[in-house]
């Protein structure tokens, strides 16, 4: 499989579809990515693993927080994906209905 990165929205089936998540998410990162009810917030993926989270701030900026070291090259790919998403959304604003702790931190 080719290397890939993605920014997935909150409650995405890819994130939410598994009770046992260790194969795509370090168990230590679960409290940052999922709220206490088990709702997954917007996530950053690299090669089939959740490596962080993201949020759109009120002014439209997409802000990232990585929970794992992905290296300089992969981080640049993630930052480009965030810039592309920000450009695609333009003036559209949204809020996450069930923000995970990582989104709350990024909005503070």
N, C-alpha and C positions, 0 to 999 in steps of 0.2 A: 504494500500500500504506500502511496506517495505521502510525504509529510503534509499535514494540513493544520490549519487553525480556524477557529470559529468563535463568534460571540453569539450565544443562544439566549433567548429571552427567558424571563421568569416563568415558571410552571411549564417549561418545555417538556414534551414527552420523553425526550432523550435523557433529561436529567431526572424526571419524576418516575419513570417507568420501572424502576428497580428498587426493591426493598434492601437487598444486599448490594452495596455500591462500591465495595473495596476495589473491585477490578477497574473502576474509572475515577475513584476519588479516595485520596488518602484519608483514612478514618479520622485523623487529627484535624482535618479541614471541614468536616461535616458541620460543626457548630457555626462556622463562618458562612457557609453556603446555604444551609437550610434553617428555617425558623423553627421554633419549638413545636409547631404543629406538623412539621415535615414538608413544608412548602419550599421548593427550590427557587432561589432568586436567579437573576441573570448571571450567566456563567461564561467563563473564558475556557475554551478547550484547545488542547494541543495533542494531536495524534491519539485521539480517543480517551483522553484523560482531562478531568477538570483541574485547571491549574490556578484559577482565580475567579474574580467576579467583576462586574462592571455596573455602572449606573449612568443615566442621563440626568445632568443637573438642570436646573430651571432655565439657564441661559442656552441650553442645548449641547453643552460640552459632554462628550462621553469620557468618563473617568474610569480607570482600571486599577485593580489591586491584584497583584499576583501573589499567590500563596506558595508557589514552588519556583525554584530556579529553573528557567527554561533556556538560559543562554542568551547571548546578545542577539544572535540572528533571529531566533524565534520570537524574542521580545519585539524586535523591529517589525516582524510580520503581524504580531498582535496589535501593535500601535497603528500600523497601516490599516488593519481591519476596523479598528475603532474610528480612525479618521474617515474611512469610506462610509461607515455606518452613519457617522455624524453628518457627512455630506448628503447621503441618501435621505435622511430624515429632514434636513433643512429646517423649516420653521415648525415642524411637527414636534409636539412635546407630549410626554406620557409619564405616568408615575406607576411604580410597581405596587400592586394592591397588597401583596404579602412580602414586604422586603425582608430579606435575610439580614443578619447582623452586618455582613460586609457592606451591603447597600446603605444601611443606616450610617455606618462609619464614613462612607464616601460622600454622603449628602451633608454630613455635619460640617 
